[in-house]
Amino acid sequence: MAQLATLAAGCFWSVELAYQRVPGVTKTSVGYTQGTTKDPTYREVCSGRTGHVEAVQVEYDPAQVSFKQLLDVFWKKHDPTQKNRQGNDVGSQYRSGIYYHTEQQKEEAIASMKEEEAKLKKPIMTEILPATTYYLAEDYHQQYLEKGVSGRKQSAAKMCNDPIRCYG
């Protein structure tokens, strides 16, 4: 039976593409979570006043890919030692977060973060919290890099190792 993982690691476009490429991931979407405004828009989230974070929700088959493997992708995809930013994207909507759906996910997330912090030898700013209401982002954000804007289509093929280029 499919399970859900909800993760935030900066701009959701490139994070989603990274998960689309993982065998065992059956569906991805980008959206907003952990905030206070009902049905927020991209413009509202970007204002920083809703409390939401840009996140990716991943549906996966645990017989093919474990939550721990999804966390490995998460840690490699961004710099979890930065607070409220990733690269040029700055603001609380770009914070790092693992939003768990089960107690097992919570335990695995905490253990994984401790392992990563020991490797990095720096404090990790990633929040680990229960998943709250997840609102789908506008349709044009969904599979944005795979769709390709201005002829910049990027592969979402399973196991693809092409560099992910994010642009907006």
N, C-alpha and C positions, 0 to 999 in steps of 0.2 A: 504494500500500500504506500502511495506517495506521501512524502512529508514536506513540510515547509521550513525554509530558513529565511530570515530577514536580516540583511547586513547593509551597513553604510560605510563607505570608504572614499568619500569625496564625490566628485561628479558621477552621477549614476550611469552615464552612457558607457564609459569604459569598463566599469565594474560589471555591468550587465553583459557586455561582450565577453569578458573573461569567463563568466559562468556559463554562457551559451556554449562555450567550447568544451566544457567538462562532460565526459561520458557519464551517463546516469542522471544528468540534469534534463528533466523532461519539459520544463517551461520556465521562462523568466518574465518578469515585468519590472518596470521602474515606477516608483511612487514616493509618497510622503508618509512619514510615521512619526510617532512620539510627540506630536504637537497638540495644540488646544483648539485650533480652528477646524470646524467641520467642513469637509469637501474643499480643502485649500487649492488654490491655483498656483501655478509656477511663480507668477508674479508676487503673490502673497508670501509664498515660502521664501523667495529670494529677498524679501524685505527684512527677513530675520525676526519678524514680530509674531510669527505663529508658533514658534518652538519646534517646528517640524525639521526633519533631516531628510535629505535625498537618499533614498534607500533602494535596494534591489530585493525583490522577493523571488526566491528560487524554489521551484517544486522539483523534488528529486526522488529517485528510487534508491532507498537505503540498501537494497540488495546489490546495487551497482556502484554506489559512491557513498561514503560515510560522511557524517557531519564533520568529523575531524578533517577529512580531505577537503571539504568545502572551506573550513577554517584555514587550512594551509594556503589555499588560493587567496583568501582574504588577506592574510598577513603579507603575502608577497606582492599584492596589488597596490599597496599604499604605505605611507609612513605613519604608523600608529602613534608615534611619539609627538606628533604635531597636534595642537589643540585648535579645533575649529578652522582647520585649513588643510588643503592638499594642493601643493604647487601654487598656481596663481589664483585658485579658488579659495576665497576667504569668507568666513562667516559660520555661524552655528549650524547652518543647513548642510555644511560639508564636514561635520564632525564624524569621528570614527565610532561605530557602534555595532554591537551584536545584540539582536533583539530575539530572545529565545521564546520558543513555543512550548517547550517541555522542560521539566526539571533536569532530565538527562542532558539536553542541549546546554542548559545553564552550567552544569557541572563540567561538561566538556569545554565550554567557552572559557571558564575560569582557569582550568588546568592548562589549556592551550595558551592563554594570555601569560600565565606564569612562565611557561617554557619560552615563549617569544621574548619576554622581558629579560630573562636570563641570557638569551643569545645576544640581544641588543645592548645589554648593560646600560639601559636608559629607561626611565619611567614611561609606561605606555598610557596614553590618554583615552584609549578606547573605553566607551561605556558599555556595560553589560546589564541589560534591563529586560524585563518581560516585554514581549511584543504587545503593542497597543493597536488601535485601529490603523489599518493601512489603506491609504487612498491611492488609487491608480493615478499616475501622472497623465497629462494630456496625451492623446493618441500619437501626436508627432514625436514624442519622446521615446515611445516604445520601439525597441530594437533599432534605435537611431543610427548607430554606426554600421550595423549590418545593412540597413536600407540604403545607406550612402546618400549623402547630401552633396550636391555639386559634383557628382561623379566620384566621390571618395568612399565607395563601398568597401567594407572590410569583411573578411570571412568569419562566419560564425561556425564553421565546420568543426566537428568534434576533433579534439587533439591538435587543432591548428596552433602553430607557434609563431605566426607572424606577429610582429610588434603591433600593439594597439596604439593608435594615434587618436587623441581626443582633440576635438576642435568644436567651436560653437559660434 
